[in-house]
Amino acid sequence: MIVYRIVTPEHAGLLRASGKAARWNSAGNNMIYTTGSVSLACLENVVHRSGEGLSVPFKILHIEIPDDPGIERISATGLPENWTDFTSVHITRMIGDNWLKSMKSAVLRVPSAIIPQESNYLINPAHRDFTKIRIANTQDFNFDKRIK
């Protein structure tokens, strides 16, 4: 399976997590966020960056996840109705933090808060199968100037 991540060029060579708090992890818990499509990766970046931050060059990583690491799944139907609200981020962070600590799988498939019918794939860099996940390809990526 191929998943996608849009990054600035200086972050294009490695798969690493910042450890900053986000929707599915608390600060200090390393998690790599990827998406199931290039368009969702674009949309996720647009939502999380200011308009000015979209004008610099980017790279899109095509990340290969082999079949053997296995992927745990969380569906939107298994989450509280308001899970996408910022006021409920503590719920998704707890779920993600617990998944990281469980070491059950290297990848967790979760619904996108922007488009719940599509998926984000969270990668645990501390999992033993993380070494099987690799950057298969890197391409230049520029956000359309009409965005934001």
C-alpha positions as CSV (number, residue, x, y, z in Angstrom):
1,M,0.0,0.0,0.0
2,I,1.2,3.5,-0.8
3,V,0.3,6.5,1.5
4,Y,1.3,10.1,1.1
5,R,2.8,12.9,3.1
6,I,3.6,16.5,2.0
7,V,6.6,18.0,3.6
8,T,9.1,20.8,3.1
9,P,12.3,19.7,1.2
10,E,14.5,19.6,4.3
11,H,12.1,16.9,5.7
12,A,11.8,14.9,2.5
13,G,14.6,12.3,3.1
14,L,13.4,10.8,6.4
15,L,10.3,9.5,8.0
16,R,10.2,11.2,11.3
17,A,7.7,12.7,13.8
18,S,8.0,16.0,15.4
19,G,6.5,14.9,18.7
20,K,4.2,17.9,18.7
21,A,0.6,17.5,19.8
22,A,-1.9,16.9,17.0
23,R,-5.3,15.3,16.6
24,W,-4.2,11.8,17.4
25,N,-1.2,12.3,19.7
26,S,-0.3,14.3,22.8
27,A,3.0,16.3,22.9
28,G,6.0,14.1,23.3
29,N,4.4,11.1,21.6
30,N,5.9,10.6,18.2
31,M,3.5,9.8,15.4
32,I,3.9,10.2,11.6
33,Y,0.8,11.4,9.8
34,T,0.1,10.2,6.3
35,T,-3.0,10.0,4.1
36,G,-4.6,7.6,1.6
37,S,-4.5,10.0,-1.3
38,V,-2.5,13.0,-2.7
39,S,-5.6,15.2,-2.6
40,L,-6.3,14.5,1.0
41,A,-2.6,15.2,1.9
42,C,-3.0,18.5,0.1
43,L,-6.2,19.3,2.0
44,E,-4.7,18.3,5.4
45,N,-1.8,20.7,4.8
46,V,-4.1,23.5,3.7
47,V,-6.1,23.2,6.9
48,H,-3.0,23.1,9.1
49,R,-0.9,25.8,7.5
50,S,-1.4,29.5,6.9
51,G,-2.0,30.7,3.4
52,E,1.5,32.3,3.3
53,G,3.1,29.0,4.2
54,L,1.8,27.3,1.1
55,S,3.8,29.4,-1.3
56,V,7.2,27.7,-0.7
57,P,8.2,24.5,-2.5
58,F,7.2,21.2,-1.0
59,K,7.8,17.5,-1.6
60,I,5.3,14.7,-1.7
61,L,6.4,11.5,-0.2
62,H,5.0,8.2,-1.6
63,I,5.4,5.9,1.4
64,E,5.2,2.2,1.0
65,I,3.7,0.1,3.8
66,P,4.1,-3.6,3.2
67,D,1.3,-6.0,3.9
68,D,3.1,-7.8,6.8
69,P,3.1,-5.0,9.4
70,G,-0.7,-5.1,9.6
71,I,-2.9,-2.1,10.0
72,E,-5.2,-1.6,12.9
73,R,-8.4,0.4,12.1
74,I,-10.7,2.9,13.8
75,S,-13.9,3.8,12.0
76,A,-15.8,7.1,12.4
77,T,-18.8,5.0,13.6
78,G,-16.7,3.9,16.6
79,L,-16.0,7.4,17.7
80,P,-18.2,9.9,19.6
81,E,-20.4,12.0,17.4
82,N,-18.4,15.2,18.0
83,W,-15.0,13.7,17.6
84,T,-14.0,16.2,14.9
85,D,-14.6,19.2,17.1
86,F,-11.5,20.8,18.6
87,T,-13.1,20.5,22.0
88,S,-13.0,16.7,21.7
89,V,-9.3,16.4,20.7
90,H,-8.5,15.0,24.1
91,I,-10.6,11.9,23.1
92,T,-8.7,11.2,19.8
93,R,-5.3,12.0,21.5
94,M,-6.1,9.4,24.2
95,I,-7.0,6.8,21.5
96,G,-3.8,7.6,19.6
97,D,-1.5,7.7,22.6
98,N,-3.0,4.3,23.8
99,W,-2.4,2.8,20.4
100,L,1.2,4.0,20.4
101,K,1.9,2.5,23.8
102,S,0.2,-0.8,22.9
103,M,2.6,-1.5,20.1
104,K,-0.1,-3.7,18.5
105,S,0.7,-2.5,15.0
106,A,3.0,-0.1,13.1
107,V,0.1,1.6,11.3
108,L,-3.3,2.9,12.5
109,R,-6.0,3.7,9.9
110,V,-8.2,6.5,11.2
111,P,-10.9,8.7,9.5
112,S,-9.9,12.1,8.3
113,A,-11.5,14.8,10.5
114,I,-11.9,16.9,7.3
115,I,-13.4,14.1,5.2
116,P,-14.4,11.2,7.5
117,Q,-15.1,9.0,4.5
118,E,-11.4,9.1,3.7
119,S,-8.5,7.8,5.8
120,N,-5.3,9.0,7.4
121,Y,-2.7,6.4,8.2
122,L,-0.7,7.0,11.4
123,I,2.7,5.4,11.7
124,N,4.4,4.5,15.0
125,P,8.1,5.0,14.5
126,A,8.9,3.1,17.7
127,H,7.2,-0.1,16.5
128,R,9.5,-3.0,15.5
129,D,7.9,-3.1,12.0
130,F,8.6,0.6,11.3
131,T,11.9,-0.4,9.5
132,K,9.8,-2.2,6.9
133,I,8.1,1.1,5.9
134,R,10.0,3.2,3.4
135,I,9.8,6.2,1.2
136,A,9.2,4.7,-2.3
137,N,9.3,8.0,-4.2
138,T,9.6,11.7,-3.7
139,Q,8.1,14.3,-6.1
140,D,8.0,18.1,-6.2
141,F,4.7,19.5,-5.0
142,N,3.4,23.1,-5.3
143,F,0.1,24.2,-3.9
144,D,-2.2,25.9,-6.4
145,K,-1.9,29.7,-5.9
146,R,-5.7,29.9,-5.7
147,I,-5.8,28.0,-2.4
148,K,-6.4,30.3,0.6
